[in-house]
Amino acid sequence: MIEEIKIVNQLLEIKQILLKQQSFIDLLLPKKISVSYLVEKTGKSRQSIREYLINNFEPEEDFWKEGARIYVSRETAITIQLKGL
């Protein structure tokens, strides 16, 4: 019983840490990010990012066009930056 309580407490601590991390991500990155931002951060060309989006993500869900600009979701931007394209 005591061991189960310790495990539950550890899980609650992990949950708190994850919620804090999500809050930090919310503060640092907007919900939509322009391809221009990704070009700047990754050093890749606009064309290579565009092709990568088309081949690996879902249109209208992971990336979309607003006027003349292409935007990606926060999750997509993080994935692209972590992979380094």
N, CA, C and O of each residue as an XYZ file, in Angstrom:
340
protein
N       0.819     -1.194      0.000
C       0.000      0.000      0.000
C       0.866      1.262      0.000
O       0.597      2.202     -0.748
N       1.899      1.279      0.836
C       2.795      2.435      0.917
C       3.549      2.594     -0.409
O       3.760      3.709     -0.886
N       3.939      1.485     -0.983
C       4.651      1.508     -2.272
C       3.759      2.082     -3.370
O       4.232      2.831     -4.225
N       2.488      1.741     -3.351
C       1.538      2.263     -4.337
C       1.359      3.776     -4.184
O       1.242      4.496     -5.175
N       1.340      4.245     -2.950
C       1.210      5.681     -2.694
C       2.437      6.428     -3.222
O       2.311      7.513     -3.788
N       3.625      5.841     -3.035
C       4.850      6.449     -3.547
C       4.811      6.551     -5.070
O       5.197      7.569     -5.646
N       4.343      5.490     -5.707
C       4.251      5.484     -7.168
C       3.267      6.543     -7.655
O       3.548      7.256     -8.618
N       2.125      6.647     -7.002
C       1.120      7.651     -7.365
C       1.703      9.055     -7.192
O       1.509      9.915     -8.051
N       2.407      9.288     -6.096
C       3.033     10.594     -5.865
C       4.070     10.916     -6.937
O       4.158     12.055     -7.396
N       4.849      9.924     -7.334
C       5.839     10.130     -8.395
C       5.155     10.461     -9.721
O       5.616     11.327    -10.464
N       4.070      9.778    -10.007
C       3.330     10.054    -11.235
C       2.743     11.468    -11.218
O       2.744     12.152    -12.241
N       2.249     11.898    -10.077
C       1.721     13.255     -9.960
C       2.824     14.298    -10.153
O       2.591     15.343    -10.760
N       4.023     14.017     -9.640
C       5.152     14.924     -9.844
C       5.526     15.006    -11.317
O       5.798     16.088    -11.836
N       5.539     13.871    -11.981
C       5.842     13.838    -13.413
C       4.794     14.630    -14.188
O       5.127     15.372    -15.112
N       3.545     14.473    -13.814
C       2.471     15.209    -14.480
C       2.671     16.713    -14.309
O       2.490     17.473    -15.260
N       3.042     17.145    -13.111
C       3.287     18.565    -12.853
C       4.431     19.096    -13.717
O       4.343     20.190    -14.274
N       5.485     18.324    -13.821
C       6.633     18.719    -14.641
C       6.209     18.860    -16.101
O       6.580     19.829    -16.763
N       5.439     17.908    -16.602
C       4.982     17.964    -17.990
C       4.067     19.160    -18.236
O       4.138     19.788    -19.292
N       3.222     19.473    -17.282
C       2.340     20.634    -17.425
C       3.149     21.931    -17.446
O       2.825     22.852    -18.195
N       4.196     22.004    -16.632
C       5.065     23.180    -16.646
C       5.764     23.313    -17.998
O       5.859     24.410    -18.549
N       6.248     22.199    -18.524
C       6.917     22.229    -19.820
C       5.953     22.705    -20.903
O       6.333     23.495    -21.767
N       4.720     22.234    -20.861
C       3.720     22.668    -21.831
C       3.470     24.164    -21.716
O       3.298     24.843    -22.729
N       3.447     24.679    -20.508
C       3.264     26.119    -20.296
C       4.421     26.908    -20.899
O       4.210     27.954    -21.514
N       5.635     26.410    -20.724
C       6.799     27.085    -21.299
C       6.732     27.074    -22.823
O       7.026     28.080    -23.468
N       6.351     25.952    -23.388
C       6.218     25.867    -24.845
C       5.155     26.840    -25.329
O       5.340     27.508    -26.347
N       4.043     26.924    -24.607
C       2.983     27.869    -24.969
C       3.490     29.305    -24.964
O       3.092     30.107    -25.809
N       4.364     29.634    -24.019
C       4.913     30.986    -23.940
C       5.920     31.269    -25.052
O       5.988     32.384    -25.569
N       6.695     30.259    -25.412
C       7.777     30.459    -26.371
C       7.349     30.376    -27.823
O       7.877     31.099    -28.667
N       6.404     29.510    -28.122
C       6.004     29.300    -29.506
C       4.517     29.559    -29.691
O       3.695     29.056    -28.925
N       4.173     30.335    -30.698
C       2.748     30.533    -30.984
C       2.133     29.261    -31.559
O       2.856     28.329    -31.912
N       0.828     29.216    -31.654
C       0.148     28.018    -32.161
C       0.378     27.812    -33.650
O       0.328     26.683    -34.136
N       0.630     28.899    -34.378
C       0.968     28.769    -35.792
C       2.280     29.481    -36.056
O       2.540     30.557    -35.517
N       3.105     28.865    -36.894
C       4.448     29.367    -37.151
C       4.650     29.419    -38.661
O       4.301     28.480    -39.375
N       5.211     30.511    -39.135
C       5.389     30.665    -40.579
C       6.574     29.838    -41.072
O       7.504     29.535    -40.326
N       6.505     29.490    -42.338
C       7.616     28.774    -42.967
C       8.864     29.655    -42.942
O       9.979     29.145    -42.834
N       8.686     30.961    -43.040
C       9.832     31.883    -42.973
C      10.612     31.701    -41.671
O      11.842     31.737    -41.668
N       9.895     31.507    -40.573
C      10.531     31.274    -39.281
C      11.357     29.981    -39.329
O      12.484     29.938    -38.837
N      10.787     28.934    -39.926
C      11.502     27.657    -40.022
C      12.735     27.782    -40.910
O      13.772     27.183    -40.623
N      12.624     28.558    -41.988
C      13.772     28.787    -42.870
C      14.902     29.438    -42.067
O      16.061     29.036    -42.163
N      14.548     30.433    -41.289
C      15.530     31.150    -40.476
C      16.167     30.238    -39.430
O      17.382     30.269    -39.237
N      15.356     29.431    -38.757
C      15.851     28.600    -37.659
C      16.611     27.363    -38.124
O      17.557     26.938    -37.461
N      16.214     26.775    -39.257
C      16.854     25.541    -39.712
C      17.985     25.776    -40.700
O      18.866     24.930    -40.857
N      17.961     26.942    -41.375
C      18.966     27.202    -42.397
C      18.664     26.505    -43.706
O      19.478     26.547    -44.628
N      17.521     25.870    -43.806
C      17.113     25.184    -45.036
C      16.354     26.145    -45.936
O      15.870     27.181    -45.482
N      16.254     25.803    -47.194
C      15.538     26.669    -48.130
C      14.031     26.534    -47.943
O      13.538     25.534    -47.422
N      13.322     27.554    -48.375
C      11.860     27.541    -48.328
C      11.316     26.353    -49.123
O      10.359     25.699    -48.708
N      11.936     26.086    -50.263
C      11.492     24.981    -51.117
C      11.682     23.631    -50.423
O      10.797     22.778    -50.495
N      12.807     23.424    -49.758
C      13.040     22.128    -49.107
C      12.066     21.924    -47.945
O      11.591     20.810    -47.722
N      11.769     22.986    -47.209
C      10.798     22.869    -46.116
C       9.418     22.592    -46.681
O       8.687     21.755    -46.151
N       9.053     23.289    -47.757
C       7.749     23.078    -48.390
C       7.602     21.628    -48.866
O       6.571     21.000    -48.626
N       8.615     21.101    -49.530
C       8.581     19.710    -50.002
C       8.491     18.733    -48.833
O       7.752     17.750    -48.895
N       9.240     19.005    -47.774
C       9.210     18.140    -46.594
C       7.805     18.131    -45.979
O       7.301     17.079    -45.584
N       7.185     19.301    -45.902
C       5.820     19.381    -45.377
C       4.862     18.552    -46.220
O       4.077     17.769    -45.686
N       4.924     18.723    -47.530
C       4.014     18.015    -48.440
C       4.195     16.508    -48.327
O       3.214     15.764    -48.351
N       5.435     16.050    -48.204
C       5.717     14.611    -48.179
C       5.504     13.942    -46.826
O       5.334     12.724    -46.763
N       5.511     14.722    -45.734
C       5.505     14.102    -44.408
C       4.388     14.527    -43.474
O       4.252     13.962    -42.389
N       3.584     15.506    -43.864
C       2.546     16.013    -42.971
C       1.217     16.148    -43.693
O       1.153     16.080    -44.921
N       0.165     16.340    -42.925
C      -1.189     16.442    -43.457
C      -1.564     17.899    -43.732
O      -1.514     18.736    -42.832
N      -1.944     18.202    -44.992
C      -2.399     19.560    -45.299
C      -3.648     19.907    -44.484
O      -4.443     19.033    -44.140
N      -3.798     21.161    -44.191
C      -4.930     21.712    -43.433
C      -4.921     21.305    -41.958
O      -5.639     21.897    -41.153
N      -4.130     20.317    -41.603
C      -4.026     19.922    -40.192
C      -2.671     20.341    -39.628
O      -2.595     21.011    -38.598
N      -1.609     19.939    -40.315
C      -0.248     20.239    -39.864
C       0.304     21.509    -40.497
O       1.149     22.181    -39.904
N      -0.165     21.843    -41.694
C       0.253     23.076    -42.360
C      -0.876     23.567    -43.247
O      -1.694     22.781    -43.726
N      -0.911     24.879    -43.463
C      -1.985     25.480    -44.256
C      -1.510     26.816    -44.813
O      -0.492     27.362    -44.388
N      -2.267     27.322    -45.764
C      -1.941     28.593    -46.400
C      -2.925     29.666    -45.944
O      -4.135     29.442    -45.914
N      -2.398     30.820    -45.593
C      -3.216     31.987    -45.255
C      -2.710     33.129    -46.119
O      -1.613     33.646    -45.908
N      -3.517     33.510    -47.086
C      -3.060     34.522    -48.035
C      -1.889     33.975    -48.816
O      -1.987     32.911    -49.428
N      -0.777     34.695    -48.799
C       0.409     34.261    -49.536
C       1.398     33.502    -48.655
O       2.459     33.094    -49.128
N       1.063     33.309    -47.382
C       1.997     32.671    -46.443
C       1.560     31.251    -46.090
O       0.370     30.939    -46.051
N       2.544     30.409    -45.836
C       2.292     29.047    -45.363
C       2.645     29.005    -43.884
O       3.711     29.461    -43.470
N       1.739     28.453    -43.101
C       1.945     28.302    -41.665
C       1.932     26.824    -41.295
O       1.318     26.002    -41.975
N       2.622     26.505    -40.206
C       2.621     25.138    -39.680
C       2.167     25.189    -38.229
O       2.264     26.225    -37.571
N       1.673     24.063    -37.740
C       1.280     23.984    -36.339
C       2.533     23.963    -35.463
O       3.628     23.660    -35.935
N       2.358     24.281    -34.210
C       3.462     24.271    -33.250
C       4.138     22.896    -33.223
O       5.366     22.800    -33.224
N       3.334     21.846    -33.197
C       3.880     20.485    -33.129
C       4.709     20.166    -34.369
O       5.772     19.551    -34.269
N       4.224     20.582    -35.533
C       4.953     20.350    -36.777
C       6.277     21.099    -36.764
O       7.305     20.550    -37.164
N       6.261     22.342    -36.310
C       7.485     23.145    -36.243
C       8.519     22.500    -35.319
O       9.707     22.449    -35.638
N       8.056     22.017    -34.183
C       8.973     21.364    -33.242
C       9.576     20.115    -33.879
O      10.779     19.879    -33.774
N       8.745     19.323    -34.535
C       9.218     18.103    -35.202
C      10.280     18.435    -36.246
O      11.323     17.782    -36.301
N      10.023     19.435    -37.066
C      10.963     19.826    -38.112
C      12.277     20.312    -37.498
O      13.354     19.961    -37.979
N      12.193     21.102    -36.460
C      13.413     21.607    -35.835
C      14.212     20.494    -35.157
O      15.442     20.504    -35.202
N      13.533     19.546    -34.537
C      14.239     18.446    -33.883
C      14.918     17.534    -34.889
O      16.013     17.033    -34.635
N      14.270     17.313    -36.037
C      14.844     16.453    -37.052
C      15.924     17.171    -37.856
O      16.748     16.533    -38.511
N      15.911     18.489    -37.801
C      16.876     19.243    -38.563
C      16.630     19.122    -40.057
O      17.471     19.482    -40.880
N      15.464     18.608    -40.379
C      15.017     18.391    -41.753
C      15.968     17.521    -42.431
O      15.786     17.204    -43.607
